Amino acid sequence: MTYLWLSLVFVALAAVVGVACVRKGASSSEARQHWKAAGLAFGALAVLTAAFDSVMIGMELFRYDASHILGLKIGLAPVEDFAYPLAGVLVLPGLWVWLTRGRQPIQRRNLKGLIPQALLASRPISWINTAYPFAAAMFLTTREVDWVLVVGTLYFLIPYNLAMYGINDVFDYASDLQNPRKGGIEGALLQPRLHRPMLWLAAITNVPFLVVLALAGGPAAWLSIAVSAFAVVAYSVAGLRFKERPVLDSLTSSTHFVSPAVVALTLAGAEMTPGLLILLAAFFLWGMAAHAFGAVQDIEPDRQANIASIATVFGARRTVRLAVVLWLVAGLAMLATPWPGPLAAAIAVPYIANCAPWWNVTDTTAARTNTAWRRFIWLNYGSGFLLTLILILQWNLTS
């Protein structure tokens, strides 16, 4: 089978699913707006694909057999490469429209079934934030794609997020009712009748992966996997509720994103050099800053629900300033890592620029920081792109 036919299969399936989802979840006027937005999104992704793939092909990270492609190229990228962003634009936004159809106050919601609500609860827009650290750390250490890399990436892509966010949405249901930003990309409002099934689904989808990954590694991997799984549960579950223990809440939340990388490094048997430890510390500070800043917008609903957090205790102003300092220190720390690590110091700049305008925010205006938080969600994608370029440079320098 040629690359073209393989690509067309994915595009055709994506088109069928995407069109069906949009028809079911949107009105005719909404559908027109949806496809206009999808077209713009594909244009942006096509530019990134042409640039990104051309860089990788130019560095000879991979090559194509001429007998399996048409030969038409944009830059160095075969035209077939653009089928995959096209498939993503066709299916993913359409799936989101279907999952979030009829989004309105909880009394009138009619999301049917566990699976759609579970997918919504897992925050698909943020899946990459935990899968990427695992995949990057594993691939750069082993320099090969093996079954452990594939299984681990799949686990940290979906089941891990299903547990992390699903458990949170179950135990935060009462406070989420008071939070106007819940019910979309920033969190689901799980129907009470689905709370127990959600917890069972999280357990069933996570335990097999955890066992397989544990069997693939030694004692160091067992410890890192145990810490990662414990942090996911302890953050939200009743009786532990680390999310209600100021400062510990930010430490635990950061662990959610750094631990996948640590699990990968221990599975791959990486040597913990000073440079690597500094990099992980910088990543951890970044995670703490992200959690602290995100908690500011929830000060009012958290206080109404008697939930303590780093933001409710420190106050909006001091928490925002703490987040700026943590991002700054994280960026400066990267300057102490081996080349090309110092280039990543620049990645802290947009986060600081996004957060700094709220330097003097008050508790009464804290909810307005949601606009910056939504930008933060998309900043992660741009930062991931820049980080990938740095990792490619690292790969090329060590080859």
Disulfide bonds with the S-S distance in Angstrom:
none
